[in-house]
Amino acid sequence: MTQITQDNFDNEYQDVIEMERIDKFVSDEMDRQMHRYIKAFHGSKDIMDKFILRLKGMTVEQKEEAIAAYIDINRKAVSGLDLQMVLVRAMANYCDTYYYFKKMASDRKKFDFYLKRIKDKYIRLHEVFEENGKFGIHSYKGDVLVSPKYDFLRRVFTNVDDSKMMPIIAQKDGKMGLVLPDGKDTVVVDFIYDDISLRDEYPYFEATKDGKTECLNV
């Protein structure tokens, strides 16, 4: 960490109160953007109401975690979303004069600092990884959510409230099943199906076995 001195104060000092307020206004704007996404394009009113209701009363940190988790399973929510505009709106809400806003927004170092901060807080995506020819999933922190012991994995991206843990479509020994990304490889549908596909609405999974298709109520 760079030591703050009188000479580098303007370039190195980060105002804690400013960061707290910018974080708060960013969370409000991200809340609004998720609301618009669900309402206008990809979700039902019931889903929107449940998600927005959960955000009410949360601290800024809790809201950041909830929205990041939502984005992780609804990645289209940030497709086309300009995070620079999110930041500009947050800065505008923070500043009490246009001159102050213009100065803050034109400070390249400050702008880049807050833009990176937004990405670090809200874009926290899990990833599929391969180990010894088998596939698993880890979180953005590197924690293993699904062990690397499957021949195939398909992460489900669908518009559900992030409080619901969606199963992963997996293949093992030539058969398909569903497991939870809970770090325990909890099997919710046994590996007995020839194929499992995703539906647009509940029940979200459709499975085929011996030429017969059924919906899976999980």
Contacts in CASP RR format, 6 or more apart in sequence:
PFRMAT RR
TARGET T0000
AUTHOR 0000-0000-0000
METHOD contacts of the structure
MODEL  1
MTQITQDNFDNEYQDVIEMERIDKFVSDEMDRQMHRYIKAFHGSKDIMDK
FILRLKGMTVEQKEEAIAAYIDINRKAVSGLDLQMVLVRAMANYCDTYYY
FKKMASDRKKFDFYLKRIKDKYIRLHEVFEENGKFGIHSYKGDVLVSPKY
DFLRRVFTNVDDSKMMPIIAQKDGKMGLVLPDGKDTVVVDFIYDDISLRD
EYPYFEATKDGKTECLNV
2 8 0 8 1.000
2 12 0 8 1.000
4 12 0 8 1.000
4 13 0 8 1.000
11 109 0 8 1.000
14 113 0 8 1.000
18 94 0 8 1.000
19 117 0 8 1.000
20 60 0 8 1.000
21 94 0 8 1.000
22 87 0 8 1.000
22 90 0 8 1.000
22 91 0 8 1.000
22 94 0 8 1.000
22 114 0 8 1.000
23 60 0 8 1.000
23 64 0 8 1.000
23 117 0 8 1.000
23 121 0 8 1.000
24 60 0 8 1.000
25 89 0 8 1.000
25 90 0 8 1.000
25 91 0 8 1.000
25 93 0 8 1.000
25 94 0 8 1.000
26 86 0 8 1.000
26 87 0 8 1.000
26 90 0 8 1.000
26 114 0 8 1.000
26 118 0 8 1.000
26 121 0 8 1.000
27 60 0 8 1.000
27 63 0 8 1.000
27 64 0 8 1.000
27 67 0 8 1.000
28 90 0 8 1.000
28 93 0 8 1.000
29 86 0 8 1.000
29 89 0 8 1.000
29 90 0 8 1.000
30 63 0 8 1.000
30 67 0 8 1.000
30 86 0 8 1.000
30 122 0 8 1.000
31 52 0 8 1.000
31 55 0 8 1.000
31 63 0 8 1.000
31 67 0 8 1.000
33 77 0 8 1.000
33 81 0 8 1.000
33 86 0 8 1.000
34 51 0 8 1.000
34 67 0 8 1.000
34 70 0 8 1.000
34 71 0 8 1.000
34 77 0 8 1.000
35 48 0 8 1.000
35 52 0 8 1.000
37 74 0 8 1.000
37 76 0 8 1.000
37 77 0 8 1.000
38 44 0 8 1.000
38 47 0 8 1.000
38 48 0 8 1.000
38 51 0 8 1.000
38 77 0 8 1.000
38 159 0 8 1.000
39 45 0 8 1.000
39 48 0 8 1.000
41 76 0 8 1.000
42 74 0 8 1.000
42 76 0 8 1.000
42 77 0 8 1.000
42 159 0 8 1.000
43 159 0 8 1.000
44 159 0 8 1.000
47 159 0 8 1.000
47 160 0 8 1.000
47 161 0 8 1.000
50 161 0 8 1.000
51 70 0 8 1.000
51 161 0 8 1.000
51 162 0 8 1.000
54 66 0 8 1.000
54 161 0 8 1.000
54 163 0 8 1.000
55 63 0 8 1.000
55 66 0 8 1.000
55 67 0 8 1.000
58 66 0 8 1.000
64 121 0 8 1.000
64 122 0 8 1.000
66 162 0 8 1.000
67 122 0 8 1.000
68 121 0 8 1.000
68 122 0 8 1.000
68 123 0 8 1.000
68 124 0 8 1.000
69 124 0 8 1.000
69 162 0 8 1.000
70 77 0 8 1.000
70 161 0 8 1.000
70 162 0 8 1.000
71 77 0 8 1.000
71 78 0 8 1.000
71 122 0 8 1.000
71 123 0 8 1.000
71 124 0 8 1.000
71 125 0 8 1.000
72 124 0 8 1.000
72 125 0 8 1.000
72 126 0 8 1.000
72 140 0 8 1.000
72 162 0 8 1.000
73 156 0 8 1.000
73 157 0 8 1.000
73 158 0 8 1.000
73 160 0 8 1.000
73 162 0 8 1.000
73 166 0 8 1.000
74 157 0 8 1.000
74 158 0 8 1.000
74 159 0 8 1.000
74 160 0 8 1.000
74 162 0 8 1.000
75 125 0 8 1.000
75 157 0 8 1.000
76 157 0 8 1.000
78 122 0 8 1.000
78 123 0 8 1.000
83 115 0 8 1.000
83 118 0 8 1.000
83 119 0 8 1.000
83 122 0 8 1.000
84 115 0 8 1.000
86 118 0 8 1.000
87 111 0 8 1.000
87 114 0 8 1.000
87 115 0 8 1.000
87 118 0 8 1.000
88 105 0 8 1.000
90 114 0 8 1.000
91 101 0 8 1.000
91 104 0 8 1.000
91 105 0 8 1.000
91 114 0 8 1.000
92 101 0 8 1.000
94 104 0 8 1.000
95 101 0 8 1.000
95 104 0 8 1.000
104 110 0 8 1.000
104 111 0 8 1.000
105 111 0 8 1.000
124 139 0 8 1.000
124 140 0 8 1.000
124 141 0 8 1.000
125 140 0 8 1.000
126 137 0 8 1.000
126 138 0 8 1.000
126 139 0 8 1.000
126 140 0 8 1.000
126 145 0 8 1.000
126 155 0 8 1.000
126 181 0 8 1.000
127 137 0 8 1.000
127 138 0 8 1.000
127 140 0 8 1.000
128 135 0 8 1.000
128 136 0 8 1.000
128 137 0 8 1.000
128 153 0 8 1.000
128 155 0 8 1.000
129 135 0 8 1.000
129 136 0 8 1.000
129 137 0 8 1.000
129 138 0 8 1.000
129 148 0 8 1.000
130 136 0 8 1.000
130 148 0 8 1.000
131 148 0 8 1.000
132 148 0 8 1.000
133 148 0 8 1.000
134 148 0 8 1.000
134 149 0 8 1.000
134 150 0 8 1.000
134 151 0 8 1.000
135 148 0 8 1.000
135 150 0 8 1.000
135 151 0 8 1.000
135 152 0 8 1.000
135 153 0 8 1.000
136 144 0 8 1.000
136 145 0 8 1.000
136 146 0 8 1.000
136 147 0 8 1.000
136 148 0 8 1.000
136 149 0 8 1.000
136 150 0 8 1.000
136 153 0 8 1.000
137 144 0 8 1.000
137 145 0 8 1.000
137 146 0 8 1.000
137 153 0 8 1.000
137 155 0 8 1.000
137 168 0 8 1.000
137 181 0 8 1.000
138 144 0 8 1.000
138 145 0 8 1.000
139 145 0 8 1.000
143 183 0 8 1.000
144 183 0 8 1.000
145 181 0 8 1.000
145 182 0 8 1.000
145 183 0 8 1.000
146 153 0 8 1.000
146 168 0 8 1.000
146 170 0 8 1.000
146 179 0 8 1.000
146 181 0 8 1.000
146 183 0 8 1.000
146 185 0 8 1.000
147 183 0 8 1.000
147 185 0 8 1.000
149 172 0 8 1.000
149 185 0 8 1.000
150 170 0 8 1.000
150 171 0 8 1.000
150 172 0 8 1.000
150 179 0 8 1.000
151 171 0 8 1.000
151 172 0 8 1.000
151 173 0 8 1.000
151 174 0 8 1.000
152 169 0 8 1.000
152 170 0 8 1.000
152 171 0 8 1.000
153 168 0 8 1.000
153 169 0 8 1.000
153 170 0 8 1.000
153 171 0 8 1.000
154 168 0 8 1.000
154 169 0 8 1.000
154 170 0 8 1.000
154 198 0 8 1.000
155 168 0 8 1.000
155 181 0 8 1.000
156 166 0 8 1.000
156 167 0 8 1.000
156 168 0 8 1.000
156 169 0 8 1.000
156 198 0 8 1.000
156 204 0 8 1.000
158 166 0 8 1.000
158 198 0 8 1.000
158 200 0 8 1.000
158 204 0 8 1.000
160 166 0 8 1.000
160 204 0 8 1.000
165 180 0 8 1.000
165 181 0 8 1.000
165 182 0 8 1.000
166 181 0 8 1.000
166 204 0 8 1.000
167 178 0 8 1.000
167 179 0 8 1.000
167 180 0 8 1.000
167 181 0 8 1.000
167 188 0 8 1.000
167 189 0 8 1.000
167 205 0 8 1.000
167 218 0 8 1.000
168 178 0 8 1.000
168 179 0 8 1.000
168 180 0 8 1.000
168 181 0 8 1.000
169 176 0 8 1.000
169 177 0 8 1.000
169 178 0 8 1.000
169 196 0 8 1.000
169 198 0 8 1.000
169 205 0 8 1.000
170 176 0 8 1.000
170 177 0 8 1.000
170 178 0 8 1.000
170 179 0 8 1.000
170 191 0 8 1.000
171 177 0 8 1.000
171 191 0 8 1.000
172 191 0 8 1.000
173 191 0 8 1.000
174 191 0 8 1.000
175 191 0 8 1.000
175 192 0 8 1.000
175 193 0 8 1.000
175 194 0 8 1.000
176 191 0 8 1.000
176 193 0 8 1.000
176 194 0 8 1.000
176 195 0 8 1.000
176 196 0 8 1.000
176 207 0 8 1.000
177 187 0 8 1.000
177 189 0 8 1.000
177 190 0 8 1.000
177 191 0 8 1.000
177 192 0 8 1.000
177 193 0 8 1.000
177 196 0 8 1.000
177 207 0 8 1.000
178 187 0 8 1.000
178 188 0 8 1.000
178 189 0 8 1.000
178 196 0 8 1.000
178 205 0 8 1.000
178 216 0 8 1.000
178 218 0 8 1.000
179 185 0 8 1.000
179 186 0 8 1.000
179 187 0 8 1.000
179 188 0 8 1.000
180 186 0 8 1.000
180 188 0 8 1.000
188 218 0 8 1.000
189 196 0 8 1.000
189 205 0 8 1.000
189 207 0 8 1.000
189 216 0 8 1.000
189 218 0 8 1.000
192 209 0 8 1.000
193 207 0 8 1.000
193 208 0 8 1.000
193 209 0 8 1.000
194 208 0 8 1.000
194 209 0 8 1.000
194 210 0 8 1.000
194 211 0 8 1.000
195 207 0 8 1.000
195 208 0 8 1.000
196 205 0 8 1.000
196 206 0 8 1.000
196 207 0 8 1.000
196 208 0 8 1.000
196 216 0 8 1.000
197 205 0 8 1.000
197 206 0 8 1.000
197 207 0 8 1.000
197 208 0 8 1.000
198 204 0 8 1.000
198 205 0 8 1.000
198 206 0 8 1.000
199 205 0 8 1.000
199 206 0 8 1.000
199 215 0 8 1.000
203 215 0 8 1.000
203 216 0 8 1.000
203 217 0 8 1.000
203 218 0 8 1.000
204 218 0 8 1.000
205 215 0 8 1.000
205 216 0 8 1.000
205 218 0 8 1.000
206 213 0 8 1.000
206 214 0 8 1.000
206 215 0 8 1.000
206 216 0 8 1.000
207 213 0 8 1.000
207 214 0 8 1.000
207 215 0 8 1.000
207 216 0 8 1.000
END
